Amino acid sequence: MNLGQLLQHGGPHPDTDGLTIEHARGYEVCGAVCFGGMRPRAYKRLAELSGARPGDKVLDVGCGTGYLTRRMAKAVGPDGSVLGVDPSIPVIEYARRKTQEPQCAYEAGVGEALDAPDASFDVVVTCLAVHHLPEEVRPVALREMLRVLRPGGRLLVADFRPPRTRPVRHLVAATTGHVMANYQVDLLEGLIADAGFEVRGRGDVRPWLRYVQAVRPEKGSGSQAR
Ligand SMILES: C[S@@+](CC[C@H](N)C(=O)[O-])C[C@H]1O[C@@H](n2cnc3c(N)ncnc32)[C@H](O)[C@@H]1O
């Protein structure tokens, strides 16, 4: 059994075919170790890249233990709000215990069927969660993110960029499994465009993240995209 399997749910989750994280504290330790001390800076950068502004209403899909959710809370300030959604009850409960920012809330839910009205958020972020979804579910989740964003609202998707060198890739496969080691992060931008977004930017955040920035067009798609 590898590290990824240890952290994931022991059996099928009743609400999703996605790979859910069951062991919140173990995930936090792995996150700290795998980012080699660069996690605070990397996630601060993601919050900047999201374009969230004071007063914005933000949704964090696949929020896990809330690491990005809390950084988004700083970006939106006391007049904004951030909702973190994840199917795993243990990570949601952990995130609630860890969070002091009153503008953060957490709910159990799945990215492929968001329990939120159309056009109800200014910004949607999601980090390291798309590769947890089965391939056929990824477009569904992205269309949901489009639906819940207001026209002109911003999307930031960040996900794992597998290492380019073969030995490090083998190490990733041995520790976290083949889904991460062979993840085709380059497909992300096309998936986001196909869901109806306008892609505005892309890049890497060291050590492991690729990000894509996009907006929901002012006209068209939205609720019809479901
Ligand atoms: C690697 S963790 C990332 C957590 C957090 N975003 C971060 O950057 O630390 C992936 C998360 O996606 C969640 N997940 C799995 N299936 C999901 C689904 N269908 N919808 C939303 N999140 C899902 C997992 O439970 C897990 O917490």
The ligand as an SDF file (V2000), in Angstrom:
LIG
                    3D

 27 29  0  0  0  0  0  0  0  0999 V2000
   -5.0480   16.3940   -2.5710 C   0  0  0  0  0  0  0  0  0  0  0  0
   -6.4590   16.9660   -1.7210 S   0  0  0  0  0  0  0  0  0  0  0  0
   -6.3090   18.7290   -1.9170 C   0  0  0  0  0  0  0  0  0  0  0  0
   -6.8800   19.4680   -0.7600 C   0  0  0  0  0  0  0  0  0  0  0  0
   -6.6490   20.9680   -0.7850 C   0  0  0  0  0  0  0  0  0  0  0  0
   -7.3180   21.6010   -1.8910 N   0  0  0  0  0  0  0  0  0  0  0  0
   -5.1760   21.3030   -0.8070 C   0  0  0  0  0  0  0  0  0  0  0  0
   -4.7160   21.9340   -1.7580 O   0  0  0  0  0  0  0  0  0  0  0  0
   -4.4930   20.9290    0.1630 O   0  0  0  0  0  0  0  0  0  0  0  0
   -7.7930   16.5690   -2.8380 C   0  0  0  0  0  0  0  0  0  0  0  0
   -9.1490   16.7450   -2.2060 C   0  0  0  0  0  0  0  0  0  0  0  0
  -10.1550   16.5000   -3.1920 O   0  0  0  0  0  0  0  0  0  0  0  0
  -11.2230   15.9030   -2.5070 C   0  0  0  0  0  0  0  0  0  0  0  0
  -12.1810   15.2670   -3.4220 N   0  0  0  0  0  0  0  0  0  0  0  0
  -12.2690   13.9900   -3.8210 C   0  0  0  0  0  0  0  0  0  0  0  0
  -13.3370   13.8050   -4.6040 N   0  0  0  0  0  0  0  0  0  0  0  0
  -13.9340   15.0150   -4.7290 C   0  0  0  0  0  0  0  0  0  0  0  0
  -15.1020   15.4760   -5.3960 C   0  0  0  0  0  0  0  0  0  0  0  0
  -15.8690   14.6510   -6.1200 N   0  0  0  0  0  0  0  0  0  0  0  0
  -15.4410   16.7700   -5.2790 N   0  0  0  0  0  0  0  0  0  0  0  0
  -14.6760   17.6340   -4.5600 C   0  0  0  0  0  0  0  0  0  0  0  0
  -13.5590   17.2420   -3.9100 N   0  0  0  0  0  0  0  0  0  0  0  0
  -13.1930   15.9580   -3.9870 C   0  0  0  0  0  0  0  0  0  0  0  0
  -10.5550   14.9530   -1.5450 C   0  0  0  0  0  0  0  0  0  0  0  0
  -11.4000   14.5150   -0.4920 O   0  0  0  0  0  0  0  0  0  0  0  0
   -9.3890   15.7940   -1.0610 C   0  0  0  0  0  0  0  0  0  0  0  0
   -9.6720   16.4890    0.1180 O   0  0  0  0  0  0  0  0  0  0  0  0
  1  2  1  0
  2  3  1  0
  2 10  1  0
  3  4  1  0
  4  5  1  0
  5  6  1  0
  5  7  1  0
  7  8  2  0
  7  9  1  0
 10 11  1  0
 11 12  1  0
 11 26  1  0
 12 13  1  0
 13 14  1  0
 13 24  1  0
 14 15  1  0
 14 23  1  0
 15 16  2  0
 16 17  1  0
 17 18  1  0
 17 23  2  0
 18 19  1  0
 18 20  2  0
 20 21  1  0
 21 22  2  0
 22 23  1  0
 24 25  1  0
 24 26  1  0
 26 27  1  0
M  CHG  2   2   1   9  -1
M  END
$$$$
